[in-house]
Amino acid sequence: MSEELLELLQENARYSIDDLARMTDAEPEAVEAEIERLESEGVIRGYQAVIDFEETERERVRAVVELNVTLDRETSYGDIAARIVQFPEVRELRLVSGDYDFDMEVQGDSMREVSHFISDKIAPIPEITQTVTHYHMDTYKTQGIVLGDSDEDDRLSISP
């Protein structure tokens, strides 16, 4: 039941216990107990709303930042990550394979705020050797949810 329950909660964390019980063919008490277990074990870390900031009055600037690092004998990727995740501007941080080491998503109220954060707080970390910043221009899908006006048809009409 755990895997199915996790998929349903990821789809919509606002499903009621009764809805989840019906969808998993389980008793509501069993579903509630399983959710409590998953939360206490740290499998479920939190619940968040998916917000389409284009539909709000508040402007948000997001950027993906590639980080290259050089490790020494005393410093690990985990050590560097532990420092970086403390900043509230950092929305996501992942160790990745490929041409760079970390993939970091940051958020701020302006491009200036984001760029100052990167140059003043991230770049000075001794192990970080290079940063490359990519600003989000538009978001079409996030956390599995399509954003924007789904009623509009952007296709060009073709006449014979």
C-alpha positions in Angstrom: 0.0 0.0 0.0 2.9 2.4 0.7 4.0 2.9 -2.9 0.4 3.4 -4.1 -0.3 5.8 -1.2 2.8 7.8 -2.0 1.9 8.1 -5.6 -1.6 9.3 -4.7 -0.3 11.9 -2.2 2.2 13.1 -4.7 -0.6 13.5 -7.2 -2.8 15.4 -4.7 -1.8 15.8 -1.1 -5.3 17.1 -0.3 -7.0 13.8 -0.8 -8.9 12.9 2.3 -8.2 9.8 4.3 -11.5 8.4 3.1 -10.7 9.1 -0.5 -7.3 7.5 -0.1 -8.8 4.4 1.6 -11.3 4.0 -1.3 -8.5 4.4 -3.9 -6.2 1.8 -2.2 -8.9 -0.6 -1.1 -7.8 -0.2 2.5 -9.5 0.8 5.7 -9.3 4.5 6.6 -7.6 3.6 9.9 -4.9 1.7 8.1 -4.3 4.5 5.6 -4.0 7.1 8.4 -1.6 4.8 10.3 0.5 4.3 7.2 0.7 8.0 6.5 1.8 8.6 10.1 4.4 5.9 9.8 5.7 7.4 6.6 5.9 10.9 8.1 7.6 9.7 11.3 10.2 7.7 9.3 11.0 10.8 7.2 9.7 9.3 3.9 7.1 12.1 3.7 9.0 15.3 4.4 6.2 17.8 3.9 3.2 19.0 1.8 3.4 21.9 -0.5 1.1 23.8 -2.9 2.1 24.1 -6.5 1.8 27.8 -7.3 1.7 29.3 -10.8 3.4 32.7 -10.0 2.5 34.0 -13.4 -1.1 34.1 -12.1 -0.1 36.2 -9.1 0.8 39.8 -8.7 4.1 39.0 -7.0 7.0 38.7 -9.4 9.5 35.9 -8.6 12.8 35.3 -10.3 14.2 31.8 -10.4 17.5 30.6 -11.7 19.2 27.3 -12.0 22.9 27.5 -11.1 25.5 25.0 -12.1 28.2 24.7 -9.5 31.7 23.2 -9.9 33.7 22.3 -6.8 37.1 21.1 -5.9 37.3 18.7 -2.9 40.1 18.2 -0.5 40.8 15.4 1.9 38.8 17.0 4.7 35.8 18.2 2.6 33.1 16.1 1.0 30.2 16.9 -1.3 27.9 16.5 1.8 29.9 19.1 3.7 29.5 21.7 0.9 25.8 20.8 0.5 25.3 21.3 4.3 26.5 24.9 4.0 24.6 25.7 0.9 21.2 24.4 2.0 21.2 26.8 4.9 20.5 29.8 2.7 16.7 30.5 2.3 17.2 31.6 -1.3 18.2 28.0 -2.2 15.0 26.1 -3.2 16.7 22.9 -4.4 20.2 21.5 -4.4 21.2 18.3 -6.1 24.5 16.5 -6.6 24.6 15.5 -10.3 26.7 13.7 -12.8 28.1 15.3 -15.9 29.9 18.6 -16.6 29.3 20.1 -13.2 28.8 18.9 -9.6 25.8 20.6 -8.1 22.5 21.8 -9.7 21.0 24.5 -7.5 17.7 26.3 -7.9 17.5 29.8 -6.3 14.7 32.2 -6.0 14.5 36.0 -5.4 12.4 39.1 -6.0 14.7 40.4 -8.8 17.5 39.3 -11.1 19.8 41.7 -9.1 18.9 40.0 -5.9 19.6 36.5 -7.3 22.8 37.6 -8.9 24.0 39.3 -5.7 23.2 36.2 -3.7 25.2 34.0 -6.0 28.2 36.4 -6.2 28.2 37.4 -2.5 27.2 34.1 -0.8 27.8 31.2 -3.1 30.8 32.0 -5.2 33.0 32.9 -2.2 32.7 29.4 -0.7 36.3 28.2 -1.1 35.5 24.8 -2.7 33.3 26.4 -5.4 35.4 27.0 -8.5 32.8 28.0 -11.0 29.1 29.0 -11.2 26.9 29.3 -14.3 23.5 30.9 -13.9 20.5 30.1 -16.1 17.4 32.3 -15.4 14.0 30.8 -15.8 12.1 32.5 -18.6 8.8 30.7 -18.3 7.6 27.5 -16.6 5.2 25.2 -18.5 5.1 22.2 -16.1 6.3 21.8 -12.5 6.0 18.9 -10.1 3.9 17.0 -12.8 1.4 19.8 -13.1 0.9 21.8 -16.4 0.8 25.5 -15.7 -0.7 28.3 -17.7 -4.0 28.8 -19.5 -5.0 25.3 -20.7 -8.0 26.7 -22.5 -6.0 28.5 -25.1 -5.0 26.7 -28.3 -1.6 28.0 -29.5 -1.5 25.9 -32.7 -1.6 27.7 -36.0 -4.6 26.8 -38.1 -3.8 25.3 -41.5 -6.1 25.8 -44.4 -6.0 23.6 -47.5 
